Amino acid sequence: MKANYQNYILNFKQASGTSRGILKTKETWFIILEKDGKTGVGECGLFRGLSVDDVPHYEDILKWTCLNIHLGLPVLLDELYKFPSIQLGLETAFASLNSKDPFEIFPSEFTQSKDAISINGLIWMGSEAFMKQQIKEKIEAGFSCIKMKIGAIDFQTEFNLLKSIRKEFSPKDIELRVDANGAFLVEEALEKLKLLSELDIHSIEQPIKQGQIEDMASLCEKTPLPIALDEELIGVFSKEKKTTLLETINPQYIILKPSLVGGFSGSKDWIDLSEKQNIGWWITSALESNVGLNAIAQWTYTLNSAMPQGLGTGSLFTNNFASPLNVKNGTLQYQKNENWNFNL
């Protein structure tokens, strides 16, 4: 078996705002396997500034991985436990190599175009007018679940935006999720959660910065609004530490980005542990290209979750790869009759 890797830069159609700054490009990497005339492709969705594996020698680790591909997947996953994006790339590449179709790696009703995955519509941070415009577009596009990133402009403006949606659409019509990306200060968080709870918000992701375990535990105990951990899960590798984190904080939900938390196997560990504690969960992409998004979506479908997932990021880039993935009526669909165009 031969393995090589390649870098690719995705360009956003529109600069996208988060509480960590404005994103204009997204770096990603691919692992390509070749054996007996077959090819397998996997995406290593490194997320600079967020991934635990954002290290200066990342490319050296990819090089080592390709040189040692003969070790096989289980050994490599163990060796690369500190590099979740590479773990996911390897899991996908091996599954791709062993599939009849290199892009249909988890065959299901989804890949047969017989079923779809319910997803949330993502509202990026920006000016009030820009956010309003996005909300209008998502509702018109048939989304029944909207996720709004907050924390970049002043809270009152964001609150008023959410209030205006709620005036027009009841919780039965539109499920509202918000993502603070750790933007709230500890001393103000509970008060803001109380205000947001008046709007029948489904949940808030990561209200305060990760690493403030006791404060987050206290917040999850007192909150009138369900809290979902996101960044808090990054860099927690062992099952023991995962268990301790969940038992200590006891959140209402966790959100799993396979590129950031150990690929499919690492995500499944989190799911199994959270279900033991009656903690809800859903899966989201982490701004991968359609190659990574496709793998994550196909895997997510096999989990049989009825909740809207966070898998609507494929249309964000000008130079994404043409694929059968298609967002329609608030769902992610796989149009089996459409072809891939994967050219690096």
Buried (B, 14 or more C-beta within 10 A) or exposed (E): EEBBBEEBEBEBEEEBBBBBEEBEEBBBBBBBBEEEEBBBBBBBBBBEEBBBBEEEEBEEBBBBBBEBBEEEBEEBBEBBEBBBBBBBBBBBBBBBBEBEEBBBBBEBEBBEBEEBBBBBBBBBBBEEEBBBEBBEEBBEEEBBBBBBBBBBBEBEEBBEBBEEBBEEBEEEEBBBBBBBBBBBEBEEBBEBBEBBBEBBBBBBBBBBBBEBEEBBBBBBEEBEBBBBBBBBBBBBBEEEEBBEBBEEBBBBBBBBBBBBBBBBBBBBBBBEBBEEEEBBBBBBBBBBBBBBBBBBBBBBBEBEBEBBBBBBBBEBBEEBBEBBBBBEEBBBBBEBEEEBEBEE
